[in-house]
Amino acid sequence: MVRVTARAEGLRAGTATVRATRAKDRAETAPAAFRPEHPDPVGLPHADASYSGRPDTLPAAMLDKDPATGWSNGFHKQATALLPAFDGARTEDWVSLDHGRTRGFDRVEVSFTVDAAHSLPAAIEVAVWDGEAWQAARETEIGWATASDAPTVITFKSLRGSRIRLTLTSRHPGEPRGAIRISRLETPTA
């Protein structure tokens, strides 16, 4: 029998008992063959989003510094026998970066694509994960870029945490031109 007890501050201790038997054979995995699942500590920061419109607009594309790629919530659904075609923008989505360690945040640089299918967001809310909850950024100022894929600089009162999240509200919800696309997202160290 193997007995494991787990304790954490603010929680009751829990104990699990597992019946174990001696192995008849032994299997080994070489350390080089093991690759941890998300989040990969080597691949930090890690990008995430509440929604991605297509398989080629995933959050990780915001980090590759290539304006030809990026995350987008834009989508187009072809008509089916039962449903009409649809390509209206979602009202709100979020993107985030997980740095894997606590650090200071006081600015974020985000490059939005503006074209026939994508527009600037109507509003941006910034929050930082402090290990227990999302803390809303205060004293936020947005320096909107004047060209597509140029950096929009968002500054705010410094917060400490490991993750930063931008909640983006569509300027044209329900319309094909209301989708949001980010070609670059960076968080310089505070």
Backbone as numpy.savetxt, mean C-alpha at the origin, in Angstrom:
# Nx Ny Nz CAx CAy CAz Cx Cy Cz
4.49 -35.21 24.20 3.65 -34.03 24.20 4.54 -32.79 24.20
4.10 -31.81 23.41 4.78 -30.52 23.37 3.78 -29.49 23.85
4.17 -28.69 24.82 3.28 -27.67 25.37 3.90 -26.30 25.08
3.10 -25.41 24.45 3.55 -24.07 24.10 2.63 -23.07 24.79
3.22 -22.10 25.48 2.45 -21.04 26.14 2.88 -19.71 25.55
1.90 -18.90 25.16 2.17 -17.58 24.59 1.61 -16.52 25.52
2.39 -15.46 25.73 1.96 -14.34 26.56 2.24 -13.05 25.81
1.32 -12.08 25.94 1.52 -10.76 25.36 0.87 -9.74 26.28
1.51 -8.60 26.40 1.00 -7.56 27.27 -0.43 -7.19 26.87
-1.32 -7.15 27.86 -2.70 -6.78 27.61 -3.60 -7.93 27.20
-3.04 -9.14 27.04 -3.82 -10.31 26.64 -3.63 -11.43 27.65
-4.64 -12.31 27.72 -4.50 -13.48 28.57 -3.52 -14.46 27.94
-2.80 -15.19 28.77 -1.87 -16.20 28.27 -2.68 -17.34 27.65
-2.13 -17.94 26.63 -2.76 -19.09 25.98 -1.80 -20.25 25.91
-2.32 -21.45 26.09 -1.48 -22.64 26.06 -2.06 -23.63 25.06
-1.18 -24.22 24.29 -1.58 -25.27 23.34 -0.71 -26.49 23.59
-1.33 -27.65 23.57 -0.61 -28.90 23.74 -0.74 -29.70 22.45
0.38 -30.17 21.95 0.42 -30.93 20.71 1.05 -32.28 20.99
0.39 -33.32 20.54 0.95 -34.66 20.69 1.95 -34.89 19.56
3.13 -35.28 19.92 4.19 -35.48 18.93 4.65 -36.93 18.95
5.04 -37.41 17.78 5.62 -38.75 17.69 6.98 -38.63 17.02
7.82 -39.57 17.33 9.17 -39.56 16.78 9.10 -39.78 15.26
9.89 -39.00 14.51 9.91 -39.10 13.05 10.62 -40.38 12.61
10.12 -40.96 11.52 10.76 -42.14 10.95 11.88 -41.75 10.01
11.80 -40.55 9.45 12.79 -40.05 8.51 12.94 -38.55 8.76
13.96 -37.95 8.21 14.21 -36.53 8.43 14.39 -35.83 7.09
13.68 -34.74 6.90 13.81 -33.93 5.69 14.49 -32.61 6.06
15.36 -32.16 5.18 16.05 -30.89 5.43 15.85 -29.98 4.24
15.73 -28.70 4.54 15.62 -27.68 3.50 16.85 -26.81 3.60
17.53 -26.65 2.49 18.72 -25.80 2.49 18.31 -24.36 2.74
19.06 -23.61 3.55 18.69 -22.23 3.86 18.51 -21.37 2.61
19.28 -21.58 1.55 19.16 -20.77 0.34 17.83 -21.01 -0.36
17.19 -22.14 -0.13 15.93 -22.44 -0.80 14.74 -21.75 -0.13
14.93 -21.30 1.11 13.84 -20.66 1.84 13.74 -19.19 1.44
12.53 -18.77 1.08 12.28 -17.37 0.78 11.02 -16.97 1.54
11.14 -16.03 2.50 9.97 -15.67 3.29 8.88 -15.05 2.44
7.64 -15.23 2.89 6.53 -14.59 2.20 6.43 -13.15 2.67
5.49 -12.42 2.14 5.28 -11.00 2.45 5.30 -10.75 3.94
5.89 -9.68 4.45 6.72 -8.79 3.66 8.16 -9.29 3.62
8.76 -9.22 2.47 10.14 -9.62 2.27 11.04 -8.52 2.85
11.82 -8.81 3.92 12.62 -7.76 4.55 13.61 -7.11 3.60
14.05 -7.82 2.56 14.99 -7.26 1.61 14.28 -6.30 0.66
12.99 -6.55 0.40 12.24 -5.77 -0.57 11.51 -4.58 0.02
11.98 -4.04 1.13 11.30 -2.90 1.73 11.76 -1.62 1.06
10.95 -0.59 0.94 9.59 -0.59 1.42 8.68 -1.46 0.56
7.59 -1.90 1.17 6.61 -2.73 0.49 5.37 -1.89 0.21
4.90 -1.86 -1.03 3.73 -1.07 -1.40 2.47 -1.93 -1.37
1.36 -1.32 -1.00 0.07 -2.00 -0.96 -1.01 -1.00 -1.38
-2.19 -1.51 -1.70 -3.31 -0.65 -2.09 -4.62 -1.34 -1.77
-5.65 -0.55 -1.59 -6.97 -1.11 -1.31 -7.55 -1.79 -2.54
-7.09 -1.39 -3.72 -7.64 -1.93 -4.97 -6.67 -1.63 -6.10
-6.52 -2.56 -7.02 -5.76 -2.32 -8.25 -6.68 -2.66 -9.41
-6.73 -1.77 -10.38 -7.67 -1.94 -11.48 -7.35 -3.06 -12.44
-6.07 -3.34 -12.64 -5.66 -4.37 -13.61 -4.40 -5.05 -13.10
-4.10 -6.24 -13.63 -2.89 -6.95 -13.20 -1.59 -6.22 -13.51
-1.60 -5.29 -14.47 -0.37 -4.57 -14.81 -0.26 -3.21 -14.09
-1.14 -2.94 -13.11 -1.07 -1.69 -12.35 -1.02 -1.97 -10.85
-0.17 -2.88 -10.46 -0.05 -3.27 -9.06 0.73 -2.22 -8.25
0.55 -2.17 -6.93 1.20 -1.16 -6.10 2.72 -1.11 -6.21
3.37 -2.25 -6.37 4.83 -2.27 -6.45 5.37 -1.41 -7.59
4.56 -1.17 -8.62 5.01 -0.37 -9.76 5.23 1.10 -9.38
4.74 1.53 -8.22 4.99 2.91 -7.76 6.44 3.11 -7.31
7.13 2.00 -7.06 8.46 2.07 -6.46 9.61 1.90 -7.44
9.32 1.57 -8.70 10.40 1.25 -9.63 11.02 2.46 -10.33
10.55 3.67 -10.01 11.09 4.93 -10.56 10.95 5.03 -12.08
10.05 4.25 -12.67 9.80 4.29 -14.11 8.42 4.91 -14.34
8.35 6.12 -14.92 7.05 6.76 -15.13 6.13 6.00 -16.10
6.69 5.06 -16.83 5.86 4.26 -17.75 5.03 3.21 -17.01
5.40 2.94 -15.76 4.65 1.97 -14.95 4.07 2.70 -13.75
3.10 2.08 -13.11 2.52 2.69 -11.92 1.31 1.92 -11.43
0.85 2.29 -10.23 -0.38 1.73 -9.68 -1.55 2.55 -10.20
-2.67 1.88 -10.43 -3.89 2.60 -10.80 -5.11 1.84 -10.30
-6.14 2.60 -9.97 -7.41 1.98 -9.62 -8.36 1.99 -10.82
-7.86 2.43 -11.97 -8.67 2.46 -13.19 -8.92 1.05 -13.72
-10.14 0.82 -14.19 -10.47 -0.49 -14.73 -11.53 -0.35 -15.81
-11.65 -1.37 -16.60 -12.69 -1.43 -17.63 -13.21 -2.87 -17.65
-14.47 -3.01 -17.45 -15.11 -4.33 -17.47 -15.90 -4.46 -18.76
-15.54 -5.43 -19.58 -16.25 -5.69 -20.84 -17.69 -6.14 -20.54
-18.57 -5.85 -21.46 -19.96 -6.30 -21.32 -20.01 -7.83 -21.40
-20.92 -8.40 -20.65 -21.17 -9.84 -20.69 -22.61 -10.06 -21.13
-23.01 -11.30 -21.23 -24.38 -11.60 -21.63 -25.39 -11.04 -20.62
-24.97 -10.89 -19.36 -25.89 -10.43 -18.33 -25.64 -9.00 -17.84
-24.41 -8.51 -18.00 -24.06 -7.20 -17.46 -23.52 -6.27 -18.53
-23.80 -4.97 -18.43 -23.24 -4.02 -19.39 -21.77 -3.73 -19.10
-21.08 -3.11 -20.03 -19.70 -2.68 -19.81 -19.67 -1.64 -18.71
-18.56 -1.58 -17.97 -18.45 -0.61 -16.88 -17.01 -0.14 -16.76
-16.80 1.16 -16.61 -15.45 1.67 -16.39 -15.47 2.99 -15.61
-16.35 3.11 -14.65 -16.40 4.31 -13.82 -15.41 4.23 -12.67
-14.94 5.39 -12.24 -13.94 5.45 -11.16 -14.56 5.14 -9.80
-13.77 4.51 -8.97 -14.17 4.26 -7.58 -14.11 5.59 -6.83
-14.92 5.75 -5.81 -14.97 7.01 -5.06 -13.69 7.25 -4.26
-13.17 6.20 -3.63 -12.02 6.36 -2.76 -11.19 5.08 -2.72
-9.88 5.24 -2.69 -8.94 4.12 -2.51 -7.75 4.63 -1.72
-6.98 3.67 -1.17 -5.76 4.04 -0.46 -4.57 3.28 -1.02
-3.39 3.89 -0.87 -2.11 3.24 -1.16 -1.26 3.40 0.09
-0.35 2.46 0.32 0.51 2.57 1.49 1.90 2.04 1.19
2.84 2.48 2.03 4.21 1.97 2.00 4.56 1.48 3.39
5.06 0.27 3.48 5.50 -0.31 4.75 7.03 -0.34 4.72
7.64 0.38 5.65 9.11 0.45 5.71 9.70 -0.62 6.62
8.85 -1.38 7.33 9.33 -2.48 8.14 10.00 -2.09 9.44
10.13 -0.81 9.71 10.76 -0.34 10.94 10.19 1.04 11.26
10.27 1.42 12.52 9.78 2.74 12.93 10.76 3.80 12.46
10.20 4.87 11.94 10.99 6.00 11.43 10.12 7.24 11.46
10.70 8.36 11.15 9.94 9.60 11.09 9.40 9.86 9.70
8.20 10.43 9.65 7.58 10.84 8.39 7.14 12.29 8.54
7.49 13.15 7.58 6.98 14.51 7.58 6.71 15.01 6.15
6.92 14.12 5.18 6.64 14.49 3.79 6.52 13.23 2.95
5.77 13.34 1.88 5.65 12.27 0.91 5.62 12.92 -0.47
6.29 12.30 -1.42 6.30 12.79 -2.80 5.58 11.77 -3.65
4.55 12.21 -4.34 3.72 11.32 -5.14 3.53 11.92 -6.52
3.80 11.13 -7.55 3.65 11.58 -8.93 2.39 10.98 -9.52
1.41 11.84 -9.83 0.14 11.42 -10.40 0.18 11.56 -11.91
-0.40 10.59 -12.62 -0.56 10.68 -14.06 -1.88 11.38 -14.33
-1.85 12.36 -15.24 -3.07 13.05 -15.66 -3.20 12.87 -17.17
-4.25 12.14 -17.58 -4.51 11.92 -19.00 -6.01 11.70 -19.18
-6.44 11.17 -20.32 -7.86 11.01 -20.59 -8.56 10.07 -19.61
-7.83 9.13 -19.02 -8.44 8.15 -18.11 -8.11 8.38 -16.64
-7.19 9.32 -16.34 -6.75 9.54 -14.96 -6.75 11.03 -14.63
-7.15 11.36 -13.42 -7.15 12.75 -12.98 -6.52 12.85 -11.60
-6.19 14.06 -11.20 -5.69 14.28 -9.85 -6.79 13.97 -8.85
-6.44 13.51 -7.68 -7.49 13.27 -6.67 -8.09 14.60 -6.20
-9.34 14.55 -5.77 -10.00 15.73 -5.21 -9.49 16.01 -3.80
-9.10 14.95 -3.08 -8.59 15.10 -1.71 -7.61 13.98 -1.42
-6.66 14.27 -0.53 -5.67 13.29 -0.08 -5.60 13.39 1.44
-5.76 12.26 2.11 -5.57 12.20 3.56 -4.34 11.34 3.82
-3.48 11.79 4.71 -2.25 11.08 5.05 -2.37 10.56 6.48
-1.94 9.31 6.69 -1.91 8.73 8.02 -0.66 7.87 8.16
-0.18 7.74 9.39 1.02 6.94 9.70 0.64 5.91 10.75
1.06 4.65 10.52 0.81 3.55 11.46 1.85 3.61 12.56
1.40 3.77 13.81 2.32 3.88 14.94 2.55 2.56 15.66
2.07 1.46 15.08 2.21 0.15 15.70 0.92 -0.32 16.35
0.01 0.61 16.59 -1.28 0.27 17.20 -2.46 0.81 16.41
-2.29 1.97 15.77 -3.40 2.59 15.05 -2.86 3.56 14.00
-3.71 3.92 13.05 -3.36 4.92 12.04 -3.54 6.30 12.68
-2.49 7.12 12.63 -2.54 8.48 13.16 -2.63 9.44 11.98
-3.70 10.24 11.96 -3.90 11.20 10.86 -2.85 12.30 10.93
-2.31 12.64 9.76 -1.32 13.72 9.68 -2.04 15.05 9.93
-1.35 15.94 10.63 -1.89 17.27 10.91 -1.02 18.32 10.22
-1.61 19.48 10.07 -0.91 20.60 9.43 -0.41 20.19 8.04
-1.28 19.52 7.29 -0.94 19.01 5.96 -0.99 20.13 4.91
0.04 20.19 4.09 0.07 21.13 2.96 0.42 20.34 1.71
-0.31 20.61 0.63 -0.07 19.90 -0.64 0.42 20.89 -1.68
1.60 20.62 -2.22 2.17 21.40 -3.33 1.92 20.63 -4.62
0.77 20.88 -5.24 0.37 20.13 -6.44 1.35 20.35 -7.59
1.69 19.29 -8.26 2.56 19.36 -9.44 1.79 20.03 -10.58
2.52 20.68 -11.48 1.88 21.35 -12.61 1.91 20.51 -13.88
2.57 19.35 -13.85 2.64 18.48 -15.03 2.37 17.04 -14.62
1.89 16.26 -15.57 1.64 14.84 -15.33 2.94 14.13 -14.96
2.87 13.27 -13.97 3.99 12.46 -13.48 5.12 13.27 -12.85
4.88 14.54 -12.55 5.84 15.35 -11.78 5.45 15.21 -10.30
6.41 15.34 -9.39 6.10 15.12 -7.97 5.18 16.17 -7.35
4.13 15.70 -6.72 3.31 16.50 -5.83 3.89 16.26 -4.45
4.22 17.33 -3.74 4.87 17.22 -2.43 3.84 17.51 -1.34
3.70 16.56 -0.43 2.78 16.70 0.69 3.62 16.75 1.96
3.50 17.85 2.71 4.23 17.98 3.97 3.21 18.01 5.12
3.67 17.59 6.30 2.80 17.55 7.46 3.66 17.51 8.72
3.00 17.73 9.87 3.70 17.68 11.15 4.25 16.27 11.35
5.50 16.16 11.75 6.20 14.88 11.84 5.47 13.86 12.71
5.43 12.62 12.20 4.86 11.48 12.91 5.87 10.34 12.85
5.85 9.46 13.86 6.72 8.29 13.87 5.88 7.04 13.67
6.38 6.14 12.84 5.71 4.88 12.59 6.47 4.08 11.55
5.87 2.95 11.14 6.54 2.09 10.16 5.86 2.13 8.79
4.61 2.59 8.75 3.87 2.61 7.48 3.22 3.97 7.28
3.07 4.34 6.03 2.36 5.56 5.68 1.27 5.21 4.67
0.11 5.84 4.81 -1.01 5.55 3.93 -1.59 6.86 3.39
-1.88 6.86 2.09 -2.57 7.98 1.45 -3.95 7.51 1.05
-4.99 8.17 1.53 -6.35 7.88 1.11 -6.72 8.91 0.07
-7.06 8.43 -1.13 -7.28 9.29 -2.29 -8.75 9.29 -2.68
-9.34 10.48 -2.81 -10.73 10.62 -3.21 -10.78 11.05 -4.67
-11.56 10.35 -5.49 -11.65 10.65 -6.92 -12.29 12.02 -7.15
-11.76 12.74 -8.10 -12.32 14.02 -8.52 -13.59 13.81 -9.36
-13.68 12.63 -10.01 -14.81 12.32 -10.89 -15.31 10.90 -10.61
-15.87 10.63 -9.42 -16.31 9.26 -9.13 -17.40 8.80 -10.09
-17.31 7.53 -10.48 -18.29 6.95 -11.38 -18.05 7.25 -12.85
-17.08 8.12 -13.15 -16.79 8.49 -14.55 -15.49 7.84 -14.99
-15.38 7.50 -16.29 -14.14 6.88 -16.80 -12.90 7.73 -16.58
-13.00 9.04 -16.58 -11.84 9.92 -16.41 -11.44 10.11 -14.95
-12.17 9.52 -14.01 -11.92 9.75 -12.60 -10.95 8.81 -11.92
-10.37 7.88 -12.65 -9.41 6.95 -12.05 -8.16 7.71 -11.61
-7.43 7.13 -10.67 -6.18 7.72 -10.16 -5.03 6.79 -10.49
-3.91 7.37 -10.93 -2.71 6.58 -11.24 -1.51 7.26 -10.60
-0.67 6.47 -9.91 0.55 6.96 -9.30 1.73 6.26 -9.96
2.62 7.06 -10.56 3.81 6.47 -11.21 4.99 6.39 -10.24
4.97 7.21 -9.17 6.08 7.20 -8.21 5.56 7.63 -6.85
6.02 6.94 -5.80 5.67 7.28 -4.43 6.92 7.13 -3.58
7.35 8.21 -2.94 8.57 8.18 -2.12 8.31 8.88 -0.80
8.98 8.42 0.24 8.87 9.02 1.56 10.27 9.33 2.07
10.78 10.54 1.77 12.10 10.89 2.29 12.09 10.82 3.81
13.22 10.46 4.39 13.34 10.31 5.83 13.21 11.67 6.51
12.40 11.69 7.58 12.19 12.95 8.34 13.39 13.24 9.22
